[in-house]
Amino acid sequence: MLTLAFDTSFQTVAVAILRDNAILYDTIINIDLNHSEVLLPVINQACLQTGIKIADVDLFACTIGPGSFTGLRIGAGTLKGLMLATGKPAVGVSSLAALALNVSHNSKIICSVMDAGRGQVYVAYFRYNQKSLLEQIGADEVVNPADIDPDFKQNVLFAGDGAIKYADIIGGTKKKNIFVASQQQQYIRASSVAILGIEKFNRNEILDAETFVPVYLRSADAHPKKAFFKK
């Protein structure tokens, strides 16, 4: 099965093509251009480099939030266009889950933290189960960084631009079991989107091109709440 996956939820644009679970193409573009100026040319480049036509793709996968409102709209619009043009199925993947998948399986608890602007962050907790599959603990939230208060006995590894930006604030005084992922783990890889997308496809979690919308997580007037998980 050929999977084309992409991410526009972040400041970067990422595109990947996988044949089953083998990565044929995987790139992250971080330049000062609008997502709409970058995404389709990078998809075209991916197809040229791999010798694959859009019509050959069996599954499309895209991050559908949370993240940049503009980026999510561009990603969703592109995904809908591909679905309608090809008649092929598509799945939507959590941006926070795709970010967490970058982190080593050795991590006990992973906290994805994406900068949401206005002094807030999008946050969600994850862990790997006994089958080495990523599973989420609790729900996605938008909070103030100072209100991230992990109460796990295990070490917590934070990943994402929000984790770097607010590293001195997150966790308050509970620093002994809190760590920040390396720089190369701070960006969403489209190959991670594809892997999670294939899992969702196998569970028959297919998007409807006519009705699906991005997960914005907050409205323009939303107020943050405290993120507090116990384990």
C-alpha positions, 0 to 999 in steps of 0.5 A: 500500500502506498501512503502519501502523508503531509503536515502543515499544522506547524511552522514547517511543511512535511511530506512523506511517501511510504510503501507499507511501512517502508519510507520512500520519501520523507522531508521537512521544509522550514522556510519563510513562505506560506504553507500554500506556496510550499505544500503542492510543490513539495508533494510534486517533488516527492512524486517525481523523486519516487516515480509515483503518480498521485493516482498510484497512492492508496491512502492519504494522511494529514494532520488535522490539528491542533495547530496553526489555523491557517496551516490546518485549513491549507492542509485540510483543503489539500486533503479534500482536493486529493480525496475528491480528485482520486476517489482514494481514502484519507485519514486525519491524524492528531498533530500532537500524536505525530509529534510524540511518535518522533520520541524514543519508545524508551520514554515512559511518558511523552508530553507533546507541547505546541506553541498556540500563540497568545502565551498558550500551548496545545498539550497532550500526554502519550505512552507506548503500550505493550505492543509498542503502539502509541496511545494517548492519556487524556484529551488534547488541551489548550493551556497556559504553560505554567499550568502544565502540572504532570503528576506521573511517577515515571519520567516525562519527556516534553517535545515540541516548540512549546516545550522549548519556548517554555522550558523554564516554566513547565512543571513548576518546581517538579523538575527532577523527572521532567526532560525536554527532547532533543532538537531533532525531535521537535518537528513533526515528520510526515513519516510519523503522520503516515504510520499513525494514518495506516493504523487508523486506516486499519481501524477503518477510521476514514474521513468523509471528504464532505464533512470533516473539519480541522481540530482547532481545539479553541475558538478565537475567544476561548479561555485556557484551562489547567492541564492536570493528569494523574497516573 
